[in-house]
Amino acid sequence: MFRHRGKNRTYLHNLRLAALLSFIAGMVNSIGVLSVKVLTTNVTGHFAYFAEEMVGKRYFSALVFLLYILCFLLGSFISNLLIELVAKKNVRISHAAPMVIEIFMLVGIGIWGGTISNGQFIACVLLFIMGMQNSLVTMVSQATVRTTHLTGLFTDLGIELSQLFFYKAIEEQHKLKKSIYLRLAIILFFFIGCVSGGYLYNIIAFKTLLLTAGCLMIALFYDNLRTRFYVIKRQIRDF
């Protein structure tokens, strides 16, 4: 899912990446809303709240929303910075650094989130994590997949659905349908993640984030495990 780049990257790679990481984003979003009443997968609403607080001269509250925006930005910046630095030595593992950081941060909030009284701190951490993930998936998929921004997804989906009425060539229809299926997969798994996160949060609270960390660990080692599987399978066949 992560190691393949450029021409080696297939539609199936992007579909797997979209399904898994949009599911994680959905869970994190639900947990952010239920625990600290803050959306943690995008910053569009935070700009509106920031402007509202500024107009109302509630400057401290405005600074909090500005901090949320900057945390998401910082997460995106750090993620890409690490990818570029590691890629200079080994591009095949350049995705690993931001993923490892995201896993540790999810585990940390999952274990100690219930003991942290400052909800704004938790929101900042989750926004930072989602900024990292969004940057990672954008870089790996070459901007084909975005797992946290549903507004843009629904816009693109609406455009492509309308184009089905005008682009009648078989190749054009095939390309459009693949793109539509990919966007529907992101939306569907984000929704499943939101619902699952909501149910699980009511049962195990912040420990729900341990499941998201586990999903990321599976994703991190998926390519290596799959490669080893085929190597062993080939060895057994040749033997």
C-alpha positions in Angstrom: 0.0 0.0 0.0 2.8 2.4 0.9 6.0 1.2 -0.7 4.8 1.4 -4.3 5.3 4.7 -6.0 4.8 6.2 -9.4 4.1 3.8 -12.3 4.4 0.8 -9.8 1.4 2.1 -7.9 -1.9 0.5 -9.0 -5.6 1.3 -8.5 -5.8 -1.5 -6.0 -3.0 0.0 -3.9 -4.9 3.2 -3.6 -8.2 1.5 -2.9 -6.6 -0.4 0.0 -4.9 2.7 1.3 -8.2 4.7 1.1 -10.3 2.1 2.9 -7.9 1.6 5.8 -6.9 5.2 6.5 -10.4 6.6 6.0 -11.7 4.1 8.5 -9.0 5.3 11.0 -9.8 8.9 10.2 -13.5 8.3 10.9 -12.8 6.7 14.2 -10.5 9.5 15.3 -13.1 12.1 14.2 -15.8 10.4 16.3 -13.6 10.2 19.4 -12.6 13.8 19.1 -16.2 14.9 18.9 -17.4 12.6 21.8 -14.5 13.2 24.1 -13.6 16.9 23.7 -16.4 18.2 21.3 -13.8 19.1 18.6 -13.7 18.0 15.0 -10.2 16.6 14.4 -10.0 15.5 10.8 -10.3 19.0 9.1 -9.9 22.7 9.9 -12.6 24.2 7.7 -15.0 24.7 10.7 -12.2 25.9 12.9 -11.7 28.9 10.6 -15.3 29.8 11.0 -15.2 29.5 14.8 -11.9 31.5 14.9 -13.6 34.4 12.9 -16.7 34.2 15.1 -14.6 34.5 18.3 -12.6 37.3 16.9 -15.7 39.3 16.0 -17.1 38.7 19.4 -13.8 39.9 20.9 -13.2 36.6 22.7 -9.6 36.6 21.8 -8.5 33.7 24.0 -11.1 31.4 22.5 -10.1 32.6 19.0 -6.4 31.7 19.8 -7.5 28.2 20.7 -9.1 27.7 17.3 -6.1 29.2 15.7 -4.0 26.7 17.6 -6.1 23.8 16.3 -5.5 25.0 12.7 -1.8 25.3 13.3 -1.6 21.8 14.9 -3.1 20.3 11.8 -0.7 22.3 9.6 2.3 21.3 11.8 1.3 17.6 11.5 1.2 17.9 7.7 4.6 19.8 7.7 6.4 17.3 9.9 5.0 14.3 8.0 6.2 15.5 4.7 9.5 16.7 6.1 10.2 13.2 7.5 9.2 11.6 4.2 11.6 13.8 2.2 14.5 13.3 4.6 14.1 9.5 4.7 13.5 9.3 1.0 17.0 10.6 0.3 18.4 7.4 1.8 15.7 4.9 1.1 12.4 5.9 -0.7 10.8 2.5 0.0 10.6 3.1 3.7 10.1 6.9 3.6 6.5 6.4 4.8 7.5 4.6 8.0 8.7 7.6 10.1 5.4 9.5 10.2 3.5 6.3 10.6 5.5 5.3 13.7 5.0 8.7 15.3 1.3 8.5 14.6 1.1 5.1 16.2 2.9 6.2 19.3 0.7 9.3 19.7 -2.5 7.3 19.2 -1.3 4.7 21.8 -0.4 7.5 24.2 -3.8 9.2 24.0 -5.4 5.8 24.0 -3.8 4.9 27.3 -3.6 8.2 29.1 -6.4 10.2 27.4 -8.8 9.6 30.3 -6.4 11.1 32.8 -5.8 14.3 30.8 -8.1 17.0 32.1 -7.2 19.5 29.3 -9.5 18.7 26.4 -7.8 21.3 24.2 -4.5 19.5 24.5 -6.2 16.2 23.4 -7.8 18.0 20.4 -4.4 19.5 19.4 -2.8 16.1 19.5 -5.5 14.5 17.4 -5.5 17.3 14.9 -1.7 16.9 14.6 -2.1 13.2 14.0 -4.7 13.8 11.3 -2.5 16.4 9.7 0.3 13.9 9.5 -2.0 11.2 8.1 -3.5 13.4 5.5 -0.1 14.6 4.3 1.2 11.0 4.3 -1.6 9.5 2.2 -1.5 12.5 -0.2 2.2 12.1 -0.8 2.1 8.3 -1.2 -0.9 8.3 -3.5 0.3 11.4 -5.4 -2.8 13.3 -4.3 -5.1 10.6 -5.6 -6.4 9.7 -2.1 -7.4 12.0 0.7 -8.9 10.4 3.7 -10.1 13.2 5.9 -11.6 15.9 3.7 -15.1 14.8 2.7 -16.2 18.2 1.4 -13.7 17.9 -1.5 -14.6 14.3 -2.0 -18.3 15.0 -2.3 -17.5 17.8 -4.7 -15.4 15.6 -6.9 -17.9 12.8 -6.7 -20.7 15.1 -7.9 -18.6 16.3 -10.8 -17.7 12.8 -11.9 -21.2 11.4 -11.6 -22.4 14.2 -13.9 -19.6 13.4 -16.3 -21.0 9.9 -16.8 -23.8 11.5 -18.9 -21.3 13.1 -21.3 -18.2 11.0 -21.6 -19.4 7.9 -23.5 -16.2 6.4 -24.7 -15.5 3.0 -23.0 -12.0 4.1 -21.7 -13.4 7.4 -20.4 -16.3 5.6 -18.7 -14.0 3.0 -17.2 -11.7 5.7 -15.8 -14.6 7.7 -14.4 -16.1 4.6 -12.7 -12.8 3.7 -11.1 -12.5 7.2 -9.6 -16.1 7.1 -8.4 -15.6 3.7 -6.7 -12.5 5.0 -5.0 -14.3 8.1 -3.6 -17.3 6.0 -2.5 -14.9 3.7 -0.7 -13.3 6.6 1.2 -16.8 8.0 2.1 -18.1 4.5 3.1 -15.1 3.6 5.3 -15.0 7.0 6.9 -18.7 6.5 7.8 -18.0 3.0 9.1 -15.1 4.4 11.2 -17.3 7.2 12.6 -20.0 4.8 13.7 -17.6 2.2 15.0 -15.6 4.8 16.9 -18.8 6.2 18.4 -20.0 2.8 19.6 -16.6 1.8 21.0 -16.0 5.1 22.7 -19.2 4.6 24.7 -17.7 1.2 25.9 -14.0 1.6 26.2 -13.5 5.4 25.9 -10.0 6.5 24.7 -8.8 2.9 24.5 -10.7 2.9 21.1 -7.6 4.7 19.8 -5.5 1.6 20.5 -7.5 -0.1 17.7 -6.7 2.6 15.3 -3.0 2.2 16.2 -3.3 -1.5 15.6 -4.8 -0.9 12.2 -1.8 1.4 11.4 0.7 -1.2 12.5 -1.0 -3.7 10.2 -0.7 -1.2 7.4 2.9 -0.5 8.2 4.0 -4.1 8.0 1.4 -5.2 5.3 3.8 -4.8 2.3 6.6 -6.7 4.0 4.3 -9.5 5.2 2.7 -9.8 1.7 6.1 -9.9 0.0 7.4 -12.6 2.4 4.2 -14.6 1.8 4.8 -14.7 -1.9 8.5 -15.5 -1.5 7.7 -18.5 0.8 4.9 -19.6 -1.5 7.3 -19.5 -4.5 9.9 -21.4 -2.5 7.4 -24.1 -1.6 6.2 -24.4 -5.2 9.8 -24.6 -6.6 10.7 -27.2 -3.9 
